[in-house]
């Protein structure tokens, strides 16, 4: 799969002549967030991050994203952090949608570009830096690790979407499939970050239970999700984040593609 063209058009403000009709919808099982709400007035700054702003998409709340937080990060040239993670219990998944940067882990620099994925386990010592001439934008998922007695913690992972296989789901006639960055059979992980690819007309069974929801960023008029979760008119892809089997959709490939994120993993031990 090519790794270019993800949705990253965040920031800015609408003109005063624009009709502000976009609405975000939140339920206990899912949320739909139009891309028009990702403007400059909803950004946050984070401790120990320089020349950086963040859009907070999820944070632990009862009934919705109970176990993880998810941000869109924008780091300007020369920006970054030498103390990116304030919580020693937290693990991280990072997916880059635009630009270039570097994660330094155990003294080794790991270059990042559009389509790069990094998994950093609990307790990992890492830093982030943008030494390029343009901003880098990426999704950052943070989750407190749920240890299981007798299982070692999962290892650090650095990979690219280009290097991962798109597995079409059985009995769908290649209507939709999943690209997995982490081995779903490796139960050391308590979550997974996937990209789900939809062909025109594909249906995804989004069920209204508290452990499996979805958040979508609308790409444009040519790509949309209907009320019955059918992708119509154009090819779509979503980055799927499911902690406790709770996904959140965010990424979008354009043109002709809709992407969201997903996290999938073990059920909590308590």
N, C-alpha and C positions, 0 to 999 in steps of 0.2 A: 504494500500500500504506500502511496506517496504521502509525505508528511507535510506538504505545504497547504496553504489556503485555509487554515482554521479561523474560526470567528474570533476576532480580537478587537473589534471596533467599539471599544468602550471609551467613556469620557466625553467631554464637550457638553454643550447645552443646546436645547432646541431653539429655533428662532421664535420670536414673540408672536409671529403669525401662525405658528403651528398649533393645530388642535390637539390638545393633550388628552387623547381618548384611550391610550393604552392602560390596561389594568393588570396588576399582579393578583393572582389567585392563590390563597393558601388554604389547605385542608390538613387534617391530621395524617393523611396518607401521601399527599403530594403537593407540590407548588408549581405554578406556571409563572415565570418572570419574563415579561417582554424585554427585548434588548433596549427599548427606548428608555427604560428606567435606569440603565447603567450610565448615569451622567456624572458630571463633576460634583454635584451637590450631595452625593451619597458615598463619597470616598472616606476612608479612614487612614490615619497614620499609625504605625506600629512601633513599639519601643525597640530601640537598637537597630532600626532599619533607616538608612540614609537615602535621600532622593527617591523615596518609594511611597506609593499610595496603594490602597487595597479596597476592593469591593467585597464586602462580607456577604456571601451567598447563603451560608448555613452556619449555625452555631448550636451547641447542645441546648435543646429546648424540649420540654416534655411534650410528647405527641408528634414531634416531627424529627429533626435531626438530633436524636437523643444521644448519639455517641461520637459525633465528629463535627469538626468545623471545616468549612471550605471557603477559600478566598480566590478571587482573581487578583493577582499581583502585577503591578507595573513598576519596574525599576529603571530609572533614567540612567544615561551614561555616567559612569563614575560612582554609581550607587551600589547599595548592597548591605550586608550585615556580617559582622564577626560574631554575633550572638543571635542567630535567627530564631532559635527555639527556646522560649523561656521556661517551658515545662519539661522536666527530665523524664516524665512518664510518657511523653507524646512521641509517636512515630509520625513519619511524613511521607506523603506521595506528592510528587511534583510532575506536572505535564506542561511542556512549553508549547505555546500557540503562536508566538511571534518573537523574533529577535534572537540574540545570542548572549550567553553568559557563561559563568563558570561556578560549579560547586567544588570546593576544596574539601576532601574527605580523607582523613588520616594522612594529611600532608601531600596528597596527590590531587592535582587539578583535573576536574572532569568537565570538558567542554559541553555546552548545551546549545541546542538549536531547535527550531520548530520541529515538533514531533518527538523530542527527547522526553524520556521518562526516567525518574529516579525514585527509588524507595529507600528511605533512611530509617532504620529501626530505632526503637527506644534507646536512648543513651548515646546515639551517634554524635560525634563531634564534627560539625561541618560549618562551613561559611559559604556565603554567596556574594558574587561580585559581577558587575556588568562593566567590562572594560571596552565595550564596543562603542560605536558612534551613534547608536540608535537605542530606543527603549526595548526592553525585553518584557514580555507578558507571559504569565504562566498561571496555572491552577495549582494551588497548594491545599492539600487535604491534611488536616491534623487530627489525630485520634489517640486517645489513651490506650496503650496496649493491654489486652486481656491475656495474661499468661495462663498456660495450662500445665499442670504438674506432669513432669515426664517428657515434656516437649522443649527442645532448644528454641531460643528466639530465632526468627527468620534472618537471613543474611541481607546485606545491602545489595541493591540491584540498580544498575545503570543500563538502559537499553534505548532503542528507537522503535517507533511504530514500523518503520521500514523493515526491521529485523524480526517482526512478529507476524504470526500467521492469522489470517482471517478465516475463522471456522464458521461455515454456514450452518445454521441450526437445522436439525433433522426435520423432515416432512414440511419444510417451508419452500421447497423448490428454489432455494437460494434467494429468497425474498429478503431475509435479514440474517445477519451473522455477527459474531463477536470476535474482536481482537483482544487477547488477554496478555497483559504485561507480566503477570505473576501466574504461576502454575495453580490452577484451581484445586488440584488434588493435594497441594502442600498445605496441610492443616496447621502448620506453624503460623501461617498468616491468619489474622482475624479480620482482614478485609482485602478486597481486590479492586483495582482500578482498571476498567475495561473500556473499549470503544465499541459501540454497537452501530452497525451499518445497515441502513434500510434502503431497499430498492423501492421505486414508485409503487404505491398501493400496498406496501407491506403492513402487516398488523403485528403489534407487540402486545402481549397480554399483561397490561398494567392493572393489577388487582388492587382494590382499595383496602389493604390491610396495613397496620402500623409498621410492619417490618419491610415493606417494599413499596416505595413511592417513587416519584420522579419529578424533576424540575427541568423545564425546557426554556431555552432562550430562543425566541423567534428570530429567524434569519431574515425573512422578507416575505413579500407577497407570493413568491413562487414556491415557497416551502412552508408547510404548516402541518400541525397535528390536528386532526378532527376530534370531536368529542368521544369517538370510539377508538382513539389511539391508532388511527390509520394515517400513515404518511402519504400525502397525495401530491401529484403533479411533478415532483422532482426528487432526485435521490437524496437521502439524508443520512447523517451519521451523528451519533451522540456519545459523549464521554460519560460513562456510567459509573457512578460511585456508590457502593453499597457497603456500609458498615452496618452490622446487624441486619444485613439484607435490605438496607434502606438506600436506594439510589438517588442521585441528584444529577440532573442533566444540565450541562453548561456549554460544551464546546460545539462550534459549528464550522464546518468546512464550506467554503463558498468559492465559485458559484456552483449551483446545482446540488448542494449538499447541506444536510442538517445534522449536527453532531451534538451529543450531550455526554456527560460522564457517568460512570457507575462504579460502585464499590460493593463487592460481594464477599462474604466471609462467614466465619463461624458464628453461631448464635452465642450470646453472652452466657457465661458460666453461672450467672446468678439471675 
